[in-house]
Amino acid sequence: TPLTWSTLIPTGFISSSDVVSGAENVLLSFPTGAIQRSIDGGLNWTTQTTPLIGTASYRAAACGPDGVWIAIFYESPTYRYLRSTDNGLTWVLLAGVPSIFPNGIAVDNKGQWIAAGGSSSRTAVRSTDNGLTWATLTAATGGTTEIVSIATDGRGTWVGTTSLAMHTRYDDGVSWA
């Protein structure tokens, strides 16, 4: 049976580059400088209070099974990592996250997060405490190729893709050599 799509005119929605699903059917949208949240399948949206400025541009976001979110924005001259522990209702700015050019972020079932990026830096940052603290990983993917996406099966296997190859790691994403 083919899928049919309906056009919605949602209440309060601001055009966005991405919508990400989270725990308990929560949807988040990321227009410039803001985070919007829907709990009814996208019919109604509310703009959440964040520590962002109006020009911050969205890079990536993910939600763990426990409703913890990490959202990454670019605010010149650096990247800002925001964390929510209440399924996107409130947000705090994380301090001390090593600066990379993030292309994507993923979380496993144990609260381990990896944000991967590039711009020829071939790096990733990893948190093993549900996004509270972060450390740099060197993602040796051959040459100066950046990681363009990151995913996990939630049980220790991580996959990073580049424009040239797919790199699979079975050690909780610790080693990318």
C-alpha positions in Angstrom: 0.0 0.0 0.0 1.5 3.3 -1.0 2.0 6.0 1.7 0.0 9.1 1.5 1.2 12.5 2.7 -0.9 15.2 4.2 0.1 18.9 4.3 -0.2 20.3 7.8 -0.4 23.9 8.7 1.0 23.5 12.2 0.5 26.0 15.0 3.6 27.9 16.0 6.0 26.2 13.6 8.9 28.1 12.2 10.5 26.7 9.0 13.4 24.5 9.9 16.2 22.5 8.3 15.6 19.4 10.4 13.1 17.6 12.5 14.4 14.9 14.9 12.3 12.4 16.8 13.0 11.6 20.5 11.6 9.6 23.4 7.9 9.4 24.1 7.0 10.6 20.5 8.5 14.1 21.1 9.6 15.9 17.9 12.2 18.7 17.9 12.8 21.2 15.1 15.8 23.5 14.8 15.2 26.8 13.1 18.0 29.4 13.2 18.7 30.3 16.8 15.9 28.3 18.3 14.6 24.9 19.3 10.9 24.0 18.8 9.1 21.1 20.4 6.0 19.1 19.5 4.3 16.4 21.5 1.3 15.8 19.2 2.9 14.6 15.9 3.8 18.0 14.7 0.4 19.6 14.8 1.4 22.2 17.4 4.9 23.5 18.2 6.3 25.6 21.1 9.6 27.4 21.1 11.8 26.4 24.0 14.0 28.8 26.0 17.6 28.2 25.2 21.0 29.9 25.9 21.4 30.5 22.1 21.5 33.7 20.3 19.3 34.4 17.3 21.9 33.7 14.7 23.0 30.3 15.9 22.8 27.7 13.1 21.8 24.1 13.7 24.3 21.3 13.0 23.1 18.1 14.5 20.9 16.6 17.3 20.0 13.2 18.8 18.0 11.8 21.7 18.7 8.9 23.9 16.1 6.4 25.0 16.0 8.1 28.4 14.9 11.5 26.9 18.3 13.1 27.1 19.0 15.3 24.1 22.2 16.8 22.7 21.8 19.5 20.1 24.8 21.2 18.4 24.7 24.7 17.0 27.3 27.0 15.4 27.6 30.5 17.0 30.5 32.3 15.5 33.3 31.7 16.3 32.5 28.3 17.9 30.2 25.3 18.3 27.7 25.2 21.1 26.5 21.9 22.6 23.2 22.1 24.4 21.9 19.3 26.7 18.3 18.6 27.9 17.5 15.9 30.5 13.7 16.4 30.3 13.0 15.4 26.7 13.6 18.8 25.2 11.7 21.1 27.6 14.7 22.9 29.1 18.3 23.3 27.9 21.7 24.1 29.3 24.9 25.0 27.5 27.7 22.5 28.0 31.1 23.9 28.8 34.5 22.4 27.8 33.4 20.4 24.8 36.4 20.2 22.4 35.7 22.2 19.2 35.2 20.2 16.1 33.2 20.9 12.9 30.3 18.4 13.7 28.4 16.7 10.9 26.4 14.3 13.0 25.8 12.9 16.5 24.5 9.6 17.8 23.9 8.0 21.2 23.8 4.3 22.2 21.6 2.6 24.8 24.3 3.1 27.5 24.4 6.9 27.4 27.6 7.1 25.2 27.5 9.8 22.7 29.8 10.5 19.7 29.7 13.6 17.6 31.7 13.3 14.4 32.9 15.8 11.9 35.7 16.9 9.8 36.6 19.7 7.5 39.8 17.7 7.1 40.3 17.6 10.9 39.1 13.9 11.0 38.0 14.2 14.6 35.2 13.2 16.8 34.2 13.9 20.4 32.9 11.2 22.8 31.0 11.3 26.0 30.7 8.2 28.2 28.6 9.9 30.9 25.4 10.7 29.0 26.7 13.9 27.5 28.1 15.6 30.6 31.8 15.6 29.7 33.5 15.1 26.3 36.9 14.1 25.0 38.5 14.2 21.6 38.9 11.0 19.5 41.1 11.0 16.4 39.1 9.5 13.6 41.7 8.1 11.3 39.7 7.5 8.2 42.5 7.7 5.7 43.9 11.0 4.3 42.0 14.1 5.2 38.6 12.7 4.7 36.0 14.0 7.1 33.3 11.8 8.8 30.0 12.9 7.3 27.7 10.8 9.3 27.7 8.7 12.4 25.4 5.9 13.6 25.2 3.1 16.2 23.3 0.0 16.8 23.1 1.0 20.5 25.1 -2.1 21.6 28.7 -1.1 20.9 28.9 -1.0 17.1 29.5 2.4 15.6 29.6 3.3 11.9 31.1 6.5 10.5 30.9 7.3 6.8 33.1 9.4 4.7 32.9 10.4 1.1 35.3 7.5 0.3 34.3 4.6 2.7 32.4 3.3 5.6 34.3 2.7 8.9 32.9 0.2 11.4 34.0 -0.1 15.0 33.0 -2.8 17.5 34.7 -1.3 20.6 32.1 1.3 21.7 33.7 3.8 19.2 36.9 4.1 21.1 39.3 3.2 18.3 39.1 4.7 14.8 42.5 3.8 13.6 
